[in-house]
Amino acid sequence: MSQPWLRNRNHLFVLCNLRTDGRKASEIRRMRFQMGVVDRVAGSALVEMGLTAVLATVTGPTECIRRTDELHDRAVLQVHFAAAPFCTADRRHVPTNDRRFLEAARLVQRALEASIFLHLYPRSLIQIHITILSEDGGRLCAAINAASCAVVHAGLAVKDIVCACAAGGVDPVMVDLNRREEMDNINMACAMLPQRGTIVLSQCEARLPSREALDRVLETAMDGCRAVFAVMEAAIRENATLQWSSKRGKAIVALSETNVV
């Protein structure tokens, strides 16, 4: 007769010093980047971090709707945050003017303003629309990564690619927390310019026990950002190579045969 703990894989993960989803403490979730998924927009990107999926689209630079909104020395960056009703299990419709979404839009805007050369597009408007398709933790980080990829796909001039990742817990410190881990541990979201080593955003709504713990969590989040940048850079290079091959007429398109009855 088998023991009860053998029927629960969580006990096996604990014995192997693994997290509930089988990852190590310093291991990020599986990531996938797709660029150019939406037509008729300047740039678009679909980012999957584990079971969290975020779609971002960029329109602009365009003229401002009202003259009073224009800035003579730089462009105006607007971020709109929304969630699909099916992104969570309860299928609850969340209005776009929800306080959490407004706060997330403001944080994404602050992170991207540190990267985009807005002074190159004076008296213009750049809009970024972010939609959460599925959520399993790391919503803000996935939104920043998706928006950053969409900005690069739109061809806007940037200083560096903004990458975001979260870290939490104290002993041990874990990187890229999922939804269950966010509920049980301290969570700090961090966005940085990896090639410059500059932190552009850091948010933590919980109180850490000491400054040493803060340093460990922040350093772990920065390591996660560098790991995210490696995956993001490979996806951007692959997309750029495909576009360059298409312009030169050397792209290979695979067509699948379908049986017509």
Contacts in CASP RR format, 6 or more apart in sequence:
PFRMAT RR
TARGET T0000
AUTHOR 0000-0000-0000
METHOD contacts of the structure
MODEL  1
MSQPWLRNRNHLFVLCNLRTDGRKASEIRRMRFQMGVVDRVAGSALVEMG
LTAVLATVTGPTECIRRTDELHDRAVLQVHFAAAPFCTADRRHVPTNDRR
FLEAARLVQRALEASIFLHLYPRSLIQIHITILSEDGGRLCAAINAASCA
VVHAGLAVKDIVCACAAGGVDPVMVDLNRREEMDNINMACAMLPQRGTIV
LSQCEARLPSREALDRVLETAMDGCRAVFAVMEAAIRENATLQWSSKRGK
AIVALSETNVV
5 11 0 8 1.000
5 12 0 8 1.000
6 12 0 8 1.000
10 20 0 8 1.000
13 19 0 8 1.000
13 20 0 8 1.000
13 22 0 8 1.000
17 24 0 8 1.000
17 25 0 8 1.000
18 24 0 8 1.000
19 25 0 8 1.000
19 174 0 8 1.000
19 181 0 8 1.000
20 178 0 8 1.000
20 180 0 8 1.000
20 181 0 8 1.000
21 29 0 8 1.000
21 178 0 8 1.000
23 29 0 8 1.000
25 172 0 8 1.000
25 173 0 8 1.000
25 174 0 8 1.000
25 175 0 8 1.000
26 174 0 8 1.000
26 175 0 8 1.000
26 220 0 8 1.000
26 223 0 8 1.000
27 175 0 8 1.000
27 176 0 8 1.000
28 49 0 8 1.000
28 165 0 8 1.000
28 175 0 8 1.000
28 176 0 8 1.000
28 224 0 8 1.000
28 227 0 8 1.000
28 228 0 8 1.000
29 49 0 8 1.000
29 50 0 8 1.000
29 176 0 8 1.000
29 178 0 8 1.000
30 48 0 8 1.000
30 49 0 8 1.000
30 50 0 8 1.000
31 47 0 8 1.000
31 48 0 8 1.000
31 49 0 8 1.000
31 50 0 8 1.000
31 228 0 8 1.000
31 231 0 8 1.000
32 46 0 8 1.000
32 47 0 8 1.000
32 48 0 8 1.000
33 45 0 8 1.000
33 46 0 8 1.000
33 47 0 8 1.000
33 48 0 8 1.000
33 145 0 8 1.000
33 149 0 8 1.000
33 231 0 8 1.000
33 232 0 8 1.000
33 235 0 8 1.000
33 236 0 8 1.000
34 45 0 8 1.000
34 46 0 8 1.000
34 47 0 8 1.000
34 235 0 8 1.000
35 43 0 8 1.000
35 44 0 8 1.000
35 45 0 8 1.000
35 46 0 8 1.000
35 149 0 8 1.000
35 150 0 8 1.000
35 152 0 8 1.000
35 153 0 8 1.000
35 235 0 8 1.000
35 236 0 8 1.000
35 239 0 8 1.000
36 43 0 8 1.000
36 44 0 8 1.000
36 45 0 8 1.000
36 153 0 8 1.000
36 239 0 8 1.000
37 44 0 8 1.000
37 45 0 8 1.000
37 46 0 8 1.000
37 55 0 8 1.000
38 44 0 8 1.000
38 55 0 8 1.000
38 57 0 8 1.000
41 57 0 8 1.000
41 58 0 8 1.000
41 59 0 8 1.000
41 154 0 8 1.000
42 58 0 8 1.000
42 59 0 8 1.000
42 60 0 8 1.000
42 153 0 8 1.000
42 154 0 8 1.000
42 155 0 8 1.000
43 57 0 8 1.000
43 58 0 8 1.000
43 150 0 8 1.000
43 151 0 8 1.000
43 153 0 8 1.000
43 154 0 8 1.000
43 155 0 8 1.000
44 55 0 8 1.000
44 56 0 8 1.000
44 57 0 8 1.000
44 58 0 8 1.000
44 150 0 8 1.000
44 153 0 8 1.000
45 55 0 8 1.000
45 56 0 8 1.000
45 146 0 8 1.000
45 147 0 8 1.000
45 149 0 8 1.000
45 150 0 8 1.000
45 153 0 8 1.000
46 53 0 8 1.000
46 54 0 8 1.000
46 55 0 8 1.000
46 56 0 8 1.000
46 146 0 8 1.000
47 53 0 8 1.000
47 54 0 8 1.000
47 56 0 8 1.000
47 142 0 8 1.000
47 145 0 8 1.000
47 146 0 8 1.000
47 149 0 8 1.000
48 142 0 8 1.000
49 138 0 8 1.000
49 141 0 8 1.000
49 142 0 8 1.000
49 145 0 8 1.000
49 176 0 8 1.000
50 136 0 8 1.000
50 178 0 8 1.000
51 134 0 8 1.000
51 135 0 8 1.000
51 136 0 8 1.000
51 178 0 8 1.000
52 132 0 8 1.000
52 134 0 8 1.000
52 135 0 8 1.000
52 136 0 8 1.000
52 137 0 8 1.000
52 138 0 8 1.000
52 139 0 8 1.000
52 142 0 8 1.000
53 132 0 8 1.000
53 133 0 8 1.000
53 134 0 8 1.000
53 142 0 8 1.000
54 130 0 8 1.000
54 131 0 8 1.000
54 132 0 8 1.000
54 133 0 8 1.000
54 139 0 8 1.000
54 142 0 8 1.000
54 143 0 8 1.000
54 145 0 8 1.000
54 146 0 8 1.000
55 130 0 8 1.000
55 131 0 8 1.000
55 133 0 8 1.000
55 146 0 8 1.000
56 128 0 8 1.000
56 129 0 8 1.000
56 130 0 8 1.000
56 131 0 8 1.000
56 143 0 8 1.000
56 146 0 8 1.000
56 147 0 8 1.000
56 149 0 8 1.000
56 150 0 8 1.000
57 128 0 8 1.000
57 129 0 8 1.000
57 150 0 8 1.000
58 126 0 8 1.000
58 127 0 8 1.000
58 128 0 8 1.000
58 147 0 8 1.000
58 150 0 8 1.000
58 151 0 8 1.000
58 153 0 8 1.000
58 154 0 8 1.000
58 156 0 8 1.000
59 126 0 8 1.000
59 127 0 8 1.000
59 129 0 8 1.000
60 124 0 8 1.000
60 125 0 8 1.000
60 126 0 8 1.000
60 127 0 8 1.000
60 154 0 8 1.000
61 75 0 8 1.000
61 121 0 8 1.000
61 124 0 8 1.000
61 125 0 8 1.000
61 126 0 8 1.000
61 156 0 8 1.000
62 124 0 8 1.000
62 125 0 8 1.000
62 126 0 8 1.000
62 127 0 8 1.000
63 123 0 8 1.000
63 124 0 8 1.000
63 125 0 8 1.000
64 70 0 8 1.000
64 76 0 8 1.000
64 123 0 8 1.000
64 124 0 8 1.000
64 125 0 8 1.000
65 125 0 8 1.000
69 76 0 8 1.000
69 125 0 8 1.000
70 76 0 8 1.000
70 123 0 8 1.000
70 124 0 8 1.000
71 122 0 8 1.000
71 123 0 8 1.000
72 122 0 8 1.000
72 123 0 8 1.000
73 119 0 8 1.000
73 122 0 8 1.000
74 118 0 8 1.000
74 119 0 8 1.000
74 121 0 8 1.000
74 122 0 8 1.000
75 116 0 8 1.000
75 118 0 8 1.000
75 119 0 8 1.000
75 120 0 8 1.000
75 121 0 8 1.000
75 122 0 8 1.000
75 123 0 8 1.000
75 124 0 8 1.000
75 125 0 8 1.000
75 126 0 8 1.000
76 124 0 8 1.000
76 125 0 8 1.000
76 126 0 8 1.000
77 109 0 8 1.000
77 112 0 8 1.000
77 113 0 8 1.000
77 116 0 8 1.000
77 118 0 8 1.000
77 126 0 8 1.000
77 128 0 8 1.000
78 109 0 8 1.000
78 125 0 8 1.000
78 126 0 8 1.000
78 127 0 8 1.000
78 128 0 8 1.000
79 105 0 8 1.000
79 106 0 8 1.000
79 108 0 8 1.000
79 109 0 8 1.000
79 112 0 8 1.000
79 127 0 8 1.000
79 128 0 8 1.000
79 130 0 8 1.000
79 147 0 8 1.000
80 96 0 8 1.000
80 105 0 8 1.000
80 127 0 8 1.000
80 128 0 8 1.000
80 129 0 8 1.000
80 130 0 8 1.000
81 96 0 8 1.000
81 101 0 8 1.000
81 102 0 8 1.000
81 104 0 8 1.000
81 105 0 8 1.000
81 108 0 8 1.000
81 130 0 8 1.000
81 143 0 8 1.000
82 94 0 8 1.000
82 96 0 8 1.000
82 101 0 8 1.000
82 129 0 8 1.000
82 130 0 8 1.000
82 131 0 8 1.000
82 132 0 8 1.000
83 94 0 8 1.000
83 101 0 8 1.000
83 131 0 8 1.000
83 132 0 8 1.000
83 135 0 8 1.000
84 131 0 8 1.000
84 132 0 8 1.000
84 133 0 8 1.000
84 134 0 8 1.000
85 91 0 8 1.000
85 92 0 8 1.000
85 93 0 8 1.000
85 94 0 8 1.000
86 133 0 8 1.000
86 134 0 8 1.000
87 132 0 8 1.000
87 133 0 8 1.000
87 134 0 8 1.000
87 135 0 8 1.000
88 135 0 8 1.000
94 101 0 8 1.000
104 139 0 8 1.000
104 140 0 8 1.000
104 143 0 8 1.000
105 130 0 8 1.000
107 140 0 8 1.000
107 144 0 8 1.000
107 201 0 8 1.000
107 203 0 8 1.000
108 128 0 8 1.000
108 130 0 8 1.000
108 140 0 8 1.000
108 143 0 8 1.000
108 144 0 8 1.000
108 147 0 8 1.000
109 128 0 8 1.000
110 200 0 8 1.000
110 201 0 8 1.000
111 144 0 8 1.000
111 162 0 8 1.000
111 164 0 8 1.000
111 191 0 8 1.000
111 200 0 8 1.000
111 201 0 8 1.000
112 128 0 8 1.000
112 144 0 8 1.000
112 147 0 8 1.000
112 148 0 8 1.000
112 151 0 8 1.000
112 162 0 8 1.000
114 159 0 8 1.000
114 162 0 8 1.000
114 193 0 8 1.000
114 198 0 8 1.000
114 200 0 8 1.000
114 201 0 8 1.000
115 148 0 8 1.000
115 151 0 8 1.000
115 158 0 8 1.000
115 159 0 8 1.000
115 160 0 8 1.000
115 161 0 8 1.000
115 162 0 8 1.000
115 193 0 8 1.000
115 200 0 8 1.000
116 126 0 8 1.000
116 151 0 8 1.000
116 156 0 8 1.000
116 157 0 8 1.000
116 158 0 8 1.000
116 159 0 8 1.000
117 156 0 8 1.000
117 157 0 8 1.000
117 158 0 8 1.000
117 159 0 8 1.000
118 126 0 8 1.000
120 157 0 8 1.000
121 156 0 8 1.000
126 156 0 8 1.000
128 147 0 8 1.000
128 150 0 8 1.000
128 151 0 8 1.000
130 143 0 8 1.000
130 146 0 8 1.000
130 147 0 8 1.000
132 139 0 8 1.000
132 143 0 8 1.000
135 179 0 8 1.000
136 178 0 8 1.000
136 179 0 8 1.000
137 177 0 8 1.000
137 178 0 8 1.000
137 179 0 8 1.000
137 182 0 8 1.000
138 166 0 8 1.000
138 176 0 8 1.000
138 177 0 8 1.000
138 178 0 8 1.000
138 179 0 8 1.000
138 182 0 8 1.000
138 189 0 8 1.000
140 164 0 8 1.000
140 166 0 8 1.000
140 189 0 8 1.000
140 203 0 8 1.000
141 164 0 8 1.000
141 165 0 8 1.000
141 166 0 8 1.000
141 176 0 8 1.000
141 189 0 8 1.000
141 191 0 8 1.000
141 228 0 8 1.000
142 164 0 8 1.000
144 162 0 8 1.000
144 163 0 8 1.000
144 164 0 8 1.000
144 191 0 8 1.000
144 201 0 8 1.000
145 162 0 8 1.000
145 163 0 8 1.000
145 164 0 8 1.000
145 228 0 8 1.000
145 232 0 8 1.000
147 162 0 8 1.000
148 161 0 8 1.000
148 162 0 8 1.000
148 163 0 8 1.000
148 232 0 8 1.000
149 232 0 8 1.000
149 235 0 8 1.000
149 236 0 8 1.000
151 158 0 8 1.000
152 158 0 8 1.000
152 161 0 8 1.000
152 236 0 8 1.000
153 239 0 8 1.000
159 193 0 8 1.000
159 196 0 8 1.000
160 193 0 8 1.000
160 194 0 8 1.000
160 195 0 8 1.000
160 196 0 8 1.000
160 198 0 8 1.000
161 193 0 8 1.000
161 194 0 8 1.000
161 195 0 8 1.000
161 229 0 8 1.000
161 232 0 8 1.000
161 233 0 8 1.000
161 236 0 8 1.000
162 191 0 8 1.000
162 192 0 8 1.000
162 193 0 8 1.000
162 200 0 8 1.000
163 191 0 8 1.000
163 192 0 8 1.000
163 193 0 8 1.000
163 194 0 8 1.000
163 225 0 8 1.000
163 226 0 8 1.000
163 228 0 8 1.000
163 229 0 8 1.000
163 232 0 8 1.000
164 189 0 8 1.000
164 190 0 8 1.000
164 191 0 8 1.000
164 192 0 8 1.000
164 201 0 8 1.000
164 225 0 8 1.000
164 228 0 8 1.000
165 175 0 8 1.000
165 176 0 8 1.000
165 189 0 8 1.000
165 190 0 8 1.000
165 221 0 8 1.000
165 224 0 8 1.000
165 225 0 8 1.000
165 227 0 8 1.000
165 228 0 8 1.000
166 175 0 8 1.000
166 176 0 8 1.000
166 177 0 8 1.000
166 182 0 8 1.000
166 187 0 8 1.000
166 188 0 8 1.000
166 189 0 8 1.000
166 190 0 8 1.000
166 221 0 8 1.000
167 173 0 8 1.000
167 174 0 8 1.000
167 175 0 8 1.000
167 176 0 8 1.000
167 177 0 8 1.000
167 187 0 8 1.000
167 188 0 8 1.000
167 190 0 8 1.000
167 217 0 8 1.000
167 218 0 8 1.000
167 220 0 8 1.000
167 221 0 8 1.000
167 224 0 8 1.000
168 174 0 8 1.000
168 175 0 8 1.000
168 177 0 8 1.000
168 181 0 8 1.000
168 185 0 8 1.000
168 186 0 8 1.000
168 187 0 8 1.000
168 188 0 8 1.000
168 217 0 8 1.000
168 220 0 8 1.000
168 221 0 8 1.000
169 185 0 8 1.000
169 186 0 8 1.000
169 187 0 8 1.000
169 217 0 8 1.000
170 185 0 8 1.000
170 186 0 8 1.000
170 208 0 8 1.000
170 209 0 8 1.000
170 213 0 8 1.000
170 216 0 8 1.000
170 217 0 8 1.000
173 216 0 8 1.000
173 217 0 8 1.000
173 220 0 8 1.000
174 181 0 8 1.000
174 185 0 8 1.000
174 220 0 8 1.000
175 220 0 8 1.000
175 221 0 8 1.000
175 223 0 8 1.000
175 224 0 8 1.000
175 227 0 8 1.000
176 224 0 8 1.000
177 185 0 8 1.000
177 187 0 8 1.000
181 187 0 8 1.000
186 204 0 8 1.000
186 206 0 8 1.000
186 208 0 8 1.000
186 217 0 8 1.000
187 204 0 8 1.000
187 205 0 8 1.000
187 206 0 8 1.000
188 202 0 8 1.000
188 203 0 8 1.000
188 204 0 8 1.000
188 217 0 8 1.000
188 218 0 8 1.000
188 221 0 8 1.000
189 201 0 8 1.000
189 202 0 8 1.000
189 203 0 8 1.000
189 204 0 8 1.000
189 221 0 8 1.000
190 199 0 8 1.000
190 201 0 8 1.000
190 202 0 8 1.000
190 203 0 8 1.000
190 218 0 8 1.000
190 221 0 8 1.000
190 222 0 8 1.000
190 225 0 8 1.000
191 199 0 8 1.000
191 200 0 8 1.000
191 201 0 8 1.000
191 202 0 8 1.000
191 225 0 8 1.000
192 198 0 8 1.000
192 199 0 8 1.000
192 200 0 8 1.000
192 201 0 8 1.000
192 222 0 8 1.000
192 225 0 8 1.000
193 200 0 8 1.000
194 225 0 8 1.000
194 226 0 8 1.000
194 229 0 8 1.000
195 229 0 8 1.000
197 222 0 8 1.000
199 218 0 8 1.000
199 222 0 8 1.000
202 218 0 8 1.000
202 221 0 8 1.000
204 217 0 8 1.000
208 214 0 8 1.000
208 217 0 8 1.000
242 251 0 8 1.000
245 251 0 8 1.000
END
